[in-house]
Amino acid sequence: YFFDASLQHDDAKPALHTIHDLFMLERRFAHLSDADRLAARQARSAPLVDGFYKWVRAVAIKVRPGSKLGIAVNYAINQEARMRLFLAFGDV
């Protein structure tokens, strides 16, 4: 959703950068044990996810709900619990 939104809204690019950074961290953590991966996620990924959702909530009040960015933001808000799931388990 954020990729599609970024084609029309430059405001979507911070979300793409954060998501990219999270995937790069996961690559770094792939070789770790479940316990070490969980600790690394809590130390490195959780602040990124927190920042992402802080940004999402700030954008949500400014954007038209039917716009590409509005749809992406709404999706992110609806998926927050699932998005944070990997921060609670090292084996996910």
N, C-alpha and C positions, 0 to 999 in steps of 0.2 A: 504494500500500500504506500509506503513512504517513497519508494522508487518512483512509482507513478506520480505521486504528488510532487516530487522534486522536478519533474519535467515542466510543471507549471508554477511551482512555488519554491523560490530559493530558501524560504523558511524551513523547508523539509530537510535540507542538507545536514543540519546538525544531528538529526535522528539517524540518517544513513551513516554518518561518521561514527556515532556511538555504537550502532549495531555492528559495523565493521570492526571496531575496536574490541567488542565483546567476542566476536568470532576469532579474532587473532589471539586473544587471551586463551580461549578454549584450545586452540592449537598448541599453545605453550604448555597447557595443563594436561594434555592428553596422556603423557607418559607417567603422570603422578598416580600414586595410590588413591583410592577413593577418599581416604581421610585427608591426605595432603591436597587433593584437588578441591575438596570442600573448603579447607582452610584458605587456599589460594583464591577461590571464588569469593569467599566472604571478605577477604582483604582487598582484592583488586577489582572484582566484577561488581560486587554489591554497590560500591560508590557510583559506578557508571550507571547502573540500573536506577539508583535513587535519583541521580542527576537527570537521567532521561525522563523519568516520570515527573520530576519537578518541571522540566521544560514542557512536557506534554500538557500538564495542567495549566501552565501559563498560556500556552498557545490555544488551548481549547476555548478559552473565554474570548479570544480575539478573532477566531476564524469562523467563516460561514460553515455550518454543519454539512451542507451538501457539496462543498468544494472537495477536490481531491485531498487536500490537506485535512479538511474537517473529517472526512471519512477515515483517513489514516489515523488521526488522533483518536477518534471515537473507537476504532478497532483496538488501538493500543490500550486505551482505558479499559475496555471490556476484557482484554486478555491479560491484564496485569497479574492476577494470581497465577496464571499459567506461566507467564514470563518469569516470575520470581521463583518458580518451583526449583529450577536448577541451583539456586542459591542455598537451598536447604538440604540437598542430597549430593554427595560426591559421585554417586554411581549413575546419575542421570546424564 
